[in-house]
């Protein structure tokens, strides 16, 4: 069976790390949305450009795509057969962002050097604004496998079973 897996969740939840570990376990090709969307100068693609780059990935036989980007989430869900959501408490996600400051990441074209207050506010607002949209979208797709992890331990146990 072809596996097409989306990894979603609040920024700082560890989507990219989880996706890398899942790709290592399964051998599935991995695509980080941040790596496609952002340029080194911290500008980003238009939605049309992002979709143009995503379509060849989504049309692939099997894959893992990590990232949120609500503007393309419904399209990505239409191509996938599994969605994994890292649904962790806000404080866990804020700490995840703080822990990666100063660290080079394969999923981002630059290194964060300090906390971004606007980004941290987005994370604080995620449970009330973005999270319900994911659950509403998934309710429209009962044919998709939708797995929600509420702790890192649950996610690690899933990875151990792969």
Residue, then its C-alpha position, 0 to 999 in steps of 0.5 A: x500500500x502507498x503511504x502518504x502521511x501528513x504531519x501537522x501540529x502547533x509550531x514547536x511541537x516537533x513535527x520536523x523531528x518526528x517526520x525525520x524519525x518516521x522517514x528513517x523508520x519507514x524509508x518514505x521520502x520526506x518533504x519539509x514544507x518550511x524548506x519549500x516555502x521559505x527562502x534564505x532571505x526570510x521571504x516566502x513563496x506565493x500560495x501558487x508557487x508553493x502549490x506548484x512545488x508541492x504537486x509533484x511531491x503529492x503526486x508521488x507514490x508514497x511520502x511524508x510531508x510535515x508542516x501546517x500552512x492552512x492555505x494548502x492543508x485541504x489540498x494536502x489532505x486530499x492527496x494523503x491517506x494518513x494525518x498525524x497530529x502532534x497535539x501538545x500543550x502550548x508550554x511544550x511547544x513554546x519550549x520546543x521553539x526556545x530549545x531550537x534557537x541557535x540550532x541549524x535545522x535541515x527543514x529551515x534555510x536559516x538559524x533562528x537567533x532569538x525569540x520572535x514575539x509575534x511567532x510566540x503569540x501565534x503559538x499561544x493562539x494555536x489551540x483556539x485558532x488553528x487547532x479547531x480548523x484541523x479537527x474540522x477538516x479531518x471530520x470532513x475526511x473520515x476515510x483518512x487515518x487520523x492519529x493524534x498524539x497528546x504527548x511526546x511519549x505517545x509519539x515515541x511509542x508509535x515510532x518504536x512500532x514502525 
